[in-house]
């Protein structure tokens, strides 16, 4: 994946498999995409609501989604001369 994983990192929970959801990042090989959880959070769903709607998910899965999104945004900006 190429991300720095601290001891508190949950990024190992994010998987990419070309045979699952067309290779989009998912949670633990389940057919729950990172984007789906981010959309729910962006629309005001609480972690508790998400966990109630997806009982096979764990709180650390939600943490992993947020860590993954943050890592995606942390890249160097290169300007052309």
Gaussian input, Z-matrix of N, CA and C with variables (Angstrom, degrees):
# hf/3-21g

backbone

0 1
 N
 C     1     B1
 C     2     B2     1     A1
 N     3     B3     2     A2     1     D1
 C     4     B4     3     A3     2     D2
 C     5     B5     4     A4     3     D3
 N     6     B6     5     A5     4     D4
 C     7     B7     6     A6     5     D5
 C     8     B8     7     A7     6     D6
 N     9     B9     8     A8     7     D7
 C    10    B10     9     A9     8     D8
 C    11    B11    10    A10     9     D9
 N    12    B12    11    A11    10    D10
 C    13    B13    12    A12    11    D11
 C    14    B14    13    A13    12    D12
 N    15    B15    14    A14    13    D13
 C    16    B16    15    A15    14    D14
 C    17    B17    16    A16    15    D15
 N    18    B18    17    A17    16    D16
 C    19    B19    18    A18    17    D17
 C    20    B20    19    A19    18    D18
 N    21    B21    20    A20    19    D19
 C    22    B22    21    A21    20    D20
 C    23    B23    22    A22    21    D21
 N    24    B24    23    A23    22    D22
 C    25    B25    24    A24    23    D23
 C    26    B26    25    A25    24    D24
 N    27    B27    26    A26    25    D25
 C    28    B28    27    A27    26    D26
 C    29    B29    28    A28    27    D27
 N    30    B30    29    A29    28    D28
 C    31    B31    30    A30    29    D29
 C    32    B32    31    A31    30    D30
 N    33    B33    32    A32    31    D31
 C    34    B34    33    A33    32    D32
 C    35    B35    34    A34    33    D33
 N    36    B36    35    A35    34    D34
 C    37    B37    36    A36    35    D35
 C    38    B38    37    A37    36    D36
 N    39    B39    38    A38    37    D37
 C    40    B40    39    A39    38    D38
 C    41    B41    40    A40    39    D39
 N    42    B42    41    A41    40    D40
 C    43    B43    42    A42    41    D41
 C    44    B44    43    A43    42    D42
 N    45    B45    44    A44    43    D43
 C    46    B46    45    A45    44    D44
 C    47    B47    46    A46    45    D45
 N    48    B48    47    A47    46    D46
 C    49    B49    48    A48    47    D47
 C    50    B50    49    A49    48    D48
 N    51    B51    50    A50    49    D49
 C    52    B52    51    A51    50    D50
 C    53    B53    52    A52    51    D51
 N    54    B54    53    A53    52    D52
 C    55    B55    54    A54    53    D53
 C    56    B56    55    A55    54    D54
 N    57    B57    56    A56    55    D55
 C    58    B58    57    A57    56    D56
 C    59    B59    58    A58    57    D57
 N    60    B60    59    A59    58    D58
 C    61    B61    60    A60    59    D59
 C    62    B62    61    A61    60    D60
 N    63    B63    62    A62    61    D61
 C    64    B64    63    A63    62    D62
 C    65    B65    64    A64    63    D63
 N    66    B66    65    A65    64    D64
 C    67    B67    66    A66    65    D65
 C    68    B68    67    A67    66    D66
 N    69    B69    68    A68    67    D67
 C    70    B70    69    A69    68    D68
 C    71    B71    70    A70    69    D69
 N    72    B72    71    A71    70    D70
 C    73    B73    72    A72    71    D71
 C    74    B74    73    A73    72    D72
 N    75    B75    74    A74    73    D73
 C    76    B76    75    A75    74    D74
 C    77    B77    76    A76    75    D75
 N    78    B78    77    A77    76    D76
 C    79    B79    78    A78    77    D77
 C    80    B80    79    A79    78    D78
 N    81    B81    80    A80    79    D79
 C    82    B82    81    A81    80    D80
 C    83    B83    82    A82    81    D81
 N    84    B84    83    A83    82    D82
 C    85    B85    84    A84    83    D83
 C    86    B86    85    A85    84    D84
 N    87    B87    86    A86    85    D85
 C    88    B88    87    A87    86    D86
 C    89    B89    88    A88    87    D87
 N    90    B90    89    A89    88    D88
 C    91    B91    90    A90    89    D89
 C    92    B92    91    A91    90    D90
 N    93    B93    92    A92    91    D91
 C    94    B94    93    A93    92    D92
 C    95    B95    94    A94    93    D93
 N    96    B96    95    A95    94    D94
 C    97    B97    96    A96    95    D95
 C    98    B98    97    A97    96    D96
 N    99    B99    98    A98    97    D97
 C   100   B100    99    A99    98    D98
 C   101   B101   100   A100    99    D99
 N   102   B102   101   A101   100   D100
 C   103   B103   102   A102   101   D101
 C   104   B104   103   A103   102   D102
 N   105   B105   104   A104   103   D103
 C   106   B106   105   A105   104   D104
 C   107   B107   106   A106   105   D105
 N   108   B108   107   A107   106   D106
 C   109   B109   108   A108   107   D107
 C   110   B110   109   A109   108   D108
 N   111   B111   110   A110   109   D109
 C   112   B112   111   A111   110   D110
 C   113   B113   112   A112   111   D111
 N   114   B114   113   A113   112   D112
 C   115   B115   114   A114   113   D113
 C   116   B116   115   A115   114   D114
 N   117   B117   116   A116   115   D115
 C   118   B118   117   A117   116   D116
 C   119   B119   118   A118   117   D117
 N   120   B120   119   A119   118   D118
 C   121   B121   120   A120   119   D119
 C   122   B122   121   A121   120   D120
 N   123   B123   122   A122   121   D121
 C   124   B124   123   A123   122   D122
 C   125   B125   124   A124   123   D123
 N   126   B126   125   A125   124   D124
 C   127   B127   126   A126   125   D125
 C   128   B128   127   A127   126   D126
 N   129   B129   128   A128   127   D127
 C   130   B130   129   A129   128   D128
 C   131   B131   130   A130   129   D129
 N   132   B132   131   A131   130   D130
 C   133   B133   132   A132   131   D131
 C   134   B134   133   A133   132   D132
 N   135   B135   134   A134   133   D133
 C   136   B136   135   A135   134   D134
 C   137   B137   136   A136   135   D135
 N   138   B138   137   A137   136   D136
 C   139   B139   138   A138   137   D137
 C   140   B140   139   A139   138   D138
 N   141   B141   140   A140   139   D139
 C   142   B142   141   A141   140   D140
 C   143   B143   142   A142   141   D141
 N   144   B144   143   A143   142   D142
 C   145   B145   144   A144   143   D143
 C   146   B146   145   A145   144   D144
 N   147   B147   146   A146   145   D145
 C   148   B148   147   A147   146   D146
 C   149   B149   148   A148   147   D147
 N   150   B150   149   A149   148   D148
 C   151   B151   150   A150   149   D149
 C   152   B152   151   A151   150   D150
 N   153   B153   152   A152   151   D151
 C   154   B154   153   A153   152   D152
 C   155   B155   154   A154   153   D153
 N   156   B156   155   A155   154   D154
 C   157   B157   156   A156   155   D155
 C   158   B158   157   A157   156   D156
 N   159   B159   158   A158   157   D157
 C   160   B160   159   A159   158   D158
 C   161   B161   160   A160   159   D159
 N   162   B162   161   A161   160   D160
 C   163   B163   162   A162   161   D161
 C   164   B164   163   A163   162   D162
 N   165   B165   164   A164   163   D163
 C   166   B166   165   A165   164   D164
 C   167   B167   166   A166   165   D165
 N   168   B168   167   A167   166   D166
 C   169   B169   168   A168   167   D167
 C   170   B170   169   A169   168   D168
 N   171   B171   170   A170   169   D169
 C   172   B172   171   A171   170   D170
 C   173   B173   172   A172   171   D171
 N   174   B174   173   A173   172   D172
 C   175   B175   174   A174   173   D173
 C   176   B176   175   A175   174   D174
 N   177   B177   176   A176   175   D175
 C   178   B178   177   A177   176   D176
 C   179   B179   178   A178   177   D177
 N   180   B180   179   A179   178   D178
 C   181   B181   180   A180   179   D179
 C   182   B182   181   A181   180   D180
 N   183   B183   182   A182   181   D181
 C   184   B184   183   A183   182   D182
 C   185   B185   184   A184   183   D183
 N   186   B186   185   A185   184   D184
 C   187   B187   186   A186   185   D185
 C   188   B188   187   A187   186   D186
 N   189   B189   188   A188   187   D187
 C   190   B190   189   A189   188   D188
 C   191   B191   190   A190   189   D189
 N   192   B192   191   A191   190   D190
 C   193   B193   192   A192   191   D191
 C   194   B194   193   A193   192   D192
 N   195   B195   194   A194   193   D193
 C   196   B196   195   A195   194   D194
 C   197   B197   196   A196   195   D195
 N   198   B198   197   A197   196   D196
 C   199   B199   198   A198   197   D197
 C   200   B200   199   A199   198   D198
 N   201   B201   200   A200   199   D199
 C   202   B202   201   A201   200   D200
 C   203   B203   202   A202   201   D201
 N   204   B204   203   A203   202   D202
 C   205   B205   204   A204   203   D203
 C   206   B206   205   A205   204   D204
 N   207   B207   206   A206   205   D205
 C   208   B208   207   A207   206   D206
 C   209   B209   208   A208   207   D207
 N   210   B210   209   A209   208   D208
 C   211   B211   210   A210   209   D209
 C   212   B212   211   A211   210   D210
 N   213   B213   212   A212   211   D211
 C   214   B214   213   A213   212   D212
 C   215   B215   214   A214   213   D213
 N   216   B216   215   A215   214   D214
 C   217   B217   216   A216   215   D215
 C   218   B218   217   A217   216   D216
 N   219   B219   218   A218   217   D217
 C   220   B220   219   A219   218   D218
 C   221   B221   220   A220   219   D219
 N   222   B222   221   A221   220   D220
 C   223   B223   222   A222   221   D221
 C   224   B224   223   A223   222   D222
 N   225   B225   224   A224   223   D223
 C   226   B226   225   A225   224   D224
 C   227   B227   226   A226   225   D225
 N   228   B228   227   A227   226   D226
 C   229   B229   228   A228   227   D227
 C   230   B230   229   A229   228   D228
 N   231   B231   230   A230   229   D229
 C   232   B232   231   A231   230   D230
 C   233   B233   232   A232   231   D231
 N   234   B234   233   A233   232   D232
 C   235   B235   234   A234   233   D233
 C   236   B236   235   A235   234   D234
 N   237   B237   236   A236   235   D235
 C   238   B238   237   A237   236   D236
 C   239   B239   238   A238   237   D237
 N   240   B240   239   A239   238   D238
 C   241   B241   240   A240   239   D239
 C   242   B242   241   A241   240   D240

   B1=1.4386
   B2=1.5208
   B3=1.3160
   B4=1.4387
   B5=1.5192
   B6=1.3111
   B7=1.4474
   B8=1.5164
   B9=1.3399
   B10=1.4555
   B11=1.5304
   B12=1.3266
   B13=1.4637
   B14=1.5223
   B15=1.3316
   B16=1.4539
   B17=1.5214
   B18=1.3218
   B19=1.4688
   B20=1.5237
   B21=1.3349
   B22=1.4598
   B23=1.5217
   B24=1.3093
   B25=1.4574
   B26=1.5252
   B27=1.3063
   B28=1.4653
   B29=1.5316
   B30=1.3366
   B31=1.4556
   B32=1.5231
   B33=1.3281
   B34=1.4689
   B35=1.5351
   B36=1.3260
   B37=1.4625
   B38=1.5317
   B39=1.3243
   B40=1.4635
   B41=1.5208
   B42=1.3254
   B43=1.4605
   B44=1.5234
   B45=1.3239
   B46=1.4610
   B47=1.5191
   B48=1.3153
   B49=1.4647
   B50=1.5258
   B51=1.3367
   B52=1.4621
   B53=1.5279
   B54=1.3217
   B55=1.4567
   B56=1.5283
   B57=1.3125
   B58=1.4669
   B59=1.5208
   B60=1.3182
   B61=1.4701
   B62=1.5274
   B63=1.3249
   B64=1.4745
   B65=1.5218
   B66=1.3219
   B67=1.4570
   B68=1.5115
   B69=1.3154
   B70=1.4704
   B71=1.5297
   B72=1.3389
   B73=1.4621
   B74=1.5305
   B75=1.3292
   B76=1.4684
   B77=1.5214
   B78=1.3039
   B79=1.4614
   B80=1.5207
   B81=1.3138
   B82=1.4710
   B83=1.5278
   B84=1.3187
   B85=1.4570
   B86=1.5120
   B87=1.3208
   B88=1.4593
   B89=1.5205
   B90=1.2786
   B91=1.4645
   B92=1.5216
   B93=1.3194
   B94=1.4578
   B95=1.5248
   B96=1.3312
   B97=1.4607
   B98=1.5266
   B99=1.3164
   B100=1.4622
   B101=1.5247
   B102=1.3163
   B103=1.4641
   B104=1.5270
   B105=1.3165
   B106=1.4681
   B107=1.5227
   B108=1.3144
   B109=1.4680
   B110=1.5245
   B111=1.3378
   B112=1.4618
   B113=1.5232
   B114=1.3262
   B115=1.4713
   B116=1.5186
   B117=1.3253
   B118=1.4651
   B119=1.5258
   B120=1.3283
   B121=1.4645
   B122=1.5290
   B123=1.3370
   B124=1.4609
   B125=1.5235
   B126=1.3225
   B127=1.4624
   B128=1.5274
   B129=1.3293
   B130=1.4594
   B131=1.5133
   B132=1.3231
   B133=1.4696
   B134=1.5316
   B135=1.3039
   B136=1.4633
   B137=1.5304
   B138=1.3030
   B139=1.4706
   B140=1.5192
   B141=1.3253
   B142=1.4592
   B143=1.5300
   B144=1.3321
   B145=1.4658
   B146=1.5277
   B147=1.3208
   B148=1.4670
   B149=1.5224
   B150=1.3275
   B151=1.4649
   B152=1.5289
   B153=1.3163
   B154=1.4703
   B155=1.5284
   B156=1.3324
   B157=1.4698
   B158=1.5288
   B159=1.3173
   B160=1.4673
   B161=1.5264
   B162=1.3235
   B163=1.4677
   B164=1.5345
   B165=1.3213
   B166=1.4652
   B167=1.5264
   B168=1.3311
   B169=1.4593
   B170=1.5194
   B171=1.3162
   B172=1.4617
   B173=1.5245
   B174=1.3153
   B175=1.4675
   B176=1.5339
   B177=1.3281
   B178=1.4603
   B179=1.5309
   B180=1.3148
   B181=1.4624
   B182=1.5277
   B183=1.3224
   B184=1.4595
   B185=1.5266
   B186=1.3192
   B187=1.4640
   B188=1.5269
   B189=1.3276
   B190=1.4642
   B191=1.5218
   B192=1.3247
   B193=1.4659
   B194=1.5279
   B195=1.3104
   B196=1.4637
   B197=1.5194
   B198=1.3194
   B199=1.4564
   B200=1.5273
   B201=1.3169
   B202=1.4591
   B203=1.5279
   B204=1.3271
   B205=1.4641
   B206=1.5258
   B207=1.3190
   B208=1.4623
   B209=1.5210
   B210=1.3210
   B211=1.4619
   B212=1.5281
   B213=1.3234
   B214=1.4630
   B215=1.5238
   B216=1.3135
   B217=1.4596
   B218=1.5149
   B219=1.3034
   B220=1.4627
   B221=1.5239
   B222=1.3113
   B223=1.4548
   B224=1.5262
   B225=1.3230
   B226=1.4639
   B227=1.5296
   B228=1.2992
   B229=1.4651
   B230=1.5150
   B231=1.3009
   B232=1.4513
   B233=1.5184
   B234=1.3165
   B235=1.4600
   B236=1.5222
   B237=1.3196
   B238=1.4648
   B239=1.5213
   B240=1.3021
   B241=1.4861
   B242=1.5123
   A1=110.43
   A2=118.23
   A3=121.22
   A4=114.93
   A5=119.92
   A6=122.31
   A7=108.94
   A8=115.47
   A9=120.34
   A10=108.06
   A11=115.74
   A12=119.40
   A13=109.40
   A14=116.08
   A15=120.67
   A16=108.82
   A17=116.07
   A18=119.02
   A19=111.68
   A20=118.52
   A21=122.13
   A22=112.58
   A23=116.62
   A24=120.61
   A25=111.17
   A26=113.62
   A27=120.86
   A28=110.40
   A29=116.69
   A30=121.01
   A31=113.73
   A32=117.47
   A33=119.96
   A34=111.44
   A35=117.17
   A36=121.73
   A37=112.51
   A38=116.82
   A39=121.17
   A40=108.39
   A41=115.90
   A42=120.95
   A43=110.03
   A44=113.67
   A45=120.83
   A46=106.68
   A47=115.39
   A48=122.15
   A49=107.21
   A50=117.28
   A51=119.00
   A52=113.61
   A53=118.32
   A54=122.33
   A55=113.86
   A56=116.77
   A57=121.40
   A58=108.40
   A59=116.29
   A60=123.19
   A61=112.26
   A62=115.45
   A63=121.95
   A64=112.91
   A65=116.02
   A66=120.12
   A67=115.29
   A68=116.78
   A69=119.16
   A70=108.74
   A71=117.38
   A72=120.64
   A73=111.42
   A74=115.75
   A75=123.19
   A76=109.69
   A77=114.55
   A78=121.44
   A79=108.91
   A80=116.01
   A81=125.14
   A82=114.18
   A83=117.54
   A84=120.12
   A85=114.19
   A86=116.51
   A87=121.04
   A88=108.42
   A89=117.44
   A90=120.97
   A91=110.89
   A92=114.75
   A93=122.40
   A94=105.98
   A95=115.16
   A96=119.74
   A97=111.33
   A98=115.55
   A99=121.79
   A100=109.01
   A101=117.24
   A102=121.76
   A103=111.82
   A104=117.83
   A105=120.51
   A106=110.99
   A107=116.45
   A108=120.71
   A109=110.16
   A110=117.17
   A111=119.85
   A112=110.98
   A113=117.02
   A114=120.24
   A115=111.41
   A116=116.81
   A117=120.01
   A118=111.09
   A119=116.34
   A120=120.71
   A121=110.76
   A122=116.50
   A123=121.12
   A124=111.77
   A125=116.25
   A126=119.93
   A127=112.78
   A128=116.10
   A129=120.00
   A130=116.72
   A131=118.14
   A132=119.16
   A133=109.07
   A134=115.66
   A135=119.95
   A136=108.93
   A137=115.30
   A138=120.27
   A139=109.23
   A140=117.10
   A141=121.24
   A142=110.82
   A143=116.89
   A144=120.17
   A145=111.66
   A146=116.11
   A147=120.02
   A148=110.06
   A149=116.80
   A150=120.13
   A151=111.17
   A152=117.62
   A153=120.58
   A154=110.41
   A155=116.44
   A156=120.94
   A157=112.40
   A158=116.84
   A159=122.89
   A160=108.32
   A161=118.61
   A162=121.30
   A163=114.39
   A164=117.89
   A165=121.06
   A166=111.76
   A167=117.54
   A168=120.92
   A169=109.91
   A170=114.89
   A171=122.30
   A172=108.64
   A173=115.99
   A174=121.13
   A175=110.90
   A176=118.27
   A177=120.84
   A178=112.27
   A179=118.54
   A180=120.99
   A181=110.13
   A182=116.72
   A183=121.25
   A184=109.61
   A185=116.49
   A186=121.07
   A187=109.47
   A188=116.69
   A189=121.08
   A190=111.60
   A191=116.74
   A192=121.13
   A193=110.02
   A194=117.04
   A195=120.75
   A196=111.25
   A197=117.88
   A198=120.78
   A199=111.16
   A200=116.29
   A201=120.94
   A202=110.50
   A203=117.12
   A204=121.01
   A205=110.81
   A206=116.71
   A207=120.43
   A208=110.87
   A209=117.09
   A210=120.99
   A211=111.45
   A212=117.26
   A213=121.21
   A214=111.23
   A215=116.86
   A216=121.26
   A217=113.24
   A218=117.64
   A219=122.18
   A220=109.73
   A221=115.60
   A222=119.98
   A223=109.49
   A224=116.90
   A225=118.56
   A226=111.54
   A227=115.14
   A228=121.35
   A229=106.73
   A230=116.53
   A231=121.85
   A232=107.59
   A233=115.89
   A234=120.86
   A235=109.09
   A236=115.90
   A237=120.46
   A238=109.04
   A239=115.77
   A240=120.22
   A241=111.68
   D1=-33.11
   D2=174.93
   D3=87.27
   D4=8.11
   D5=-179.57
   D6=-96.93
   D7=147.56
   D8=174.37
   D9=-73.25
   D10=124.76
   D11=-177.96
   D12=-110.55
   D13=110.59
   D14=175.93
   D15=-76.15
   D16=174.22
   D17=-179.56
   D18=-66.27
   D19=-19.67
   D20=177.40
   D21=-93.33
   D22=1.24
   D23=-175.93
   D24=-69.72
   D25=141.53
   D26=174.92
   D27=-113.16
   D28=12.80
   D29=-175.94
   D30=-59.05
   D31=-22.96
   D32=178.21
   D33=-62.47
   D34=-16.63
   D35=179.21
   D36=-78.40
   D37=-15.39
   D38=179.92
   D39=-91.17
   D40=124.69
   D41=-177.39
   D42=-123.39
   D43=151.33
   D44=175.77
   D45=-129.36
   D46=118.23
   D47=-179.07
   D48=-134.79
   D49=122.58
   D50=-178.35
   D51=-58.42
   D52=-18.86
   D53=-179.70
   D54=-92.10
   D55=-2.81
   D56=-179.99
   D57=-122.62
   D58=120.61
   D59=179.02
   D60=51.35
   D61=40.05
   D62=176.67
   D63=55.92
   D64=31.58
   D65=176.41
   D66=80.98
   D67=8.78
   D68=177.37
   D69=-76.31
   D70=149.38
   D71=-179.88
   D72=-58.69
   D73=129.20
   D74=-179.09
   D75=-127.67
   D76=171.97
   D77=178.10
   D78=-95.99
   D79=119.69
   D80=174.37
   D81=46.47
   D82=37.76
   D83=177.95
   D84=74.56
   D85=1.75
   D86=176.18
   D87=-78.94
   D88=164.37
   D89=178.57
   D90=-88.45
   D91=46.41
   D92=174.26
   D93=-118.73
   D94=110.50
   D95=-176.46
   D96=-78.35
   D97=148.81
   D98=173.60
   D99=-52.96
   D100=-45.18
   D101=-179.10
   D102=-58.63
   D103=-38.19
   D104=-179.87
   D105=-60.80
   D106=-44.45
   D107=-179.24
   D108=-69.60
   D109=-40.35
   D110=177.33
   D111=-62.25
   D112=-40.37
   D113=177.14
   D114=-61.68
   D115=-43.01
   D116=178.85
   D117=-61.34
   D118=-45.62
   D119=179.00
   D120=-62.99
   D121=-42.14
   D122=-178.78
   D123=-64.32
   D124=-27.68
   D125=179.77
   D126=-93.50
   D127=12.39
   D128=171.37
   D129=97.83
   D130=2.09
   D131=177.95
   D132=-68.07
   D133=139.90
   D134=176.86
   D135=-85.81
   D136=162.58
   D137=176.34
   D138=-58.09
   D139=-40.99
   D140=-179.04
   D141=-62.61
   D142=-41.19
   D143=178.33
   D144=-64.66
   D145=-42.39
   D146=179.19
   D147=-62.99
   D148=-44.39
   D149=-179.70
   D150=-65.40
   D151=-32.36
   D152=177.67
   D153=-70.82
   D154=-38.32
   D155=-179.63
   D156=-75.88
   D157=-26.86
   D158=-179.85
   D159=-125.22
   D160=76.34
   D161=-172.53
   D162=-62.52
   D163=-16.08
   D164=178.90
   D165=-85.24
   D166=-4.37
   D167=175.07
   D168=-89.88
   D169=158.05
   D170=178.65
   D171=-120.96
   D172=157.27
   D173=-179.93
   D174=-52.57
   D175=-40.94
   D176=179.91
   D177=-65.67
   D178=-21.12
   D179=174.25
   D180=-66.24
   D181=-40.07
   D182=178.66
   D183=-67.61
   D184=-40.87
   D185=175.73
   D186=-59.36
   D187=-43.41
   D188=179.68
   D189=-60.77
   D190=-41.29
   D191=178.62
   D192=-60.06
   D193=-45.96
   D194=-179.78
   D195=-67.05
   D196=-40.17
   D197=177.05
   D198=-63.85
   D199=-40.42
   D200=178.95
   D201=-63.31
   D202=-45.72
   D203=179.16
   D204=-61.69
   D205=-43.04
   D206=179.26
   D207=-63.38
   D208=-41.22
   D209=179.53
   D210=-65.27
   D211=-34.01
   D212=178.62
   D213=-64.82
   D214=-31.36
   D215=-178.00
   D216=-86.28
   D217=-11.71
   D218=-176.10
   D219=-95.66
   D220=76.13
   D221=178.14
   D222=-133.16
   D223=152.36
   D224=-178.82
   D225=-67.92
   D226=148.62
   D227=176.21
   D228=-101.12
   D229=125.38
   D230=-179.89
   D231=-110.35
   D232=127.07
   D233=178.89
   D234=-105.13
   D235=136.09
   D236=175.78
   D237=-73.72
   D238=143.42
   D239=-178.84
   D240=-74.61

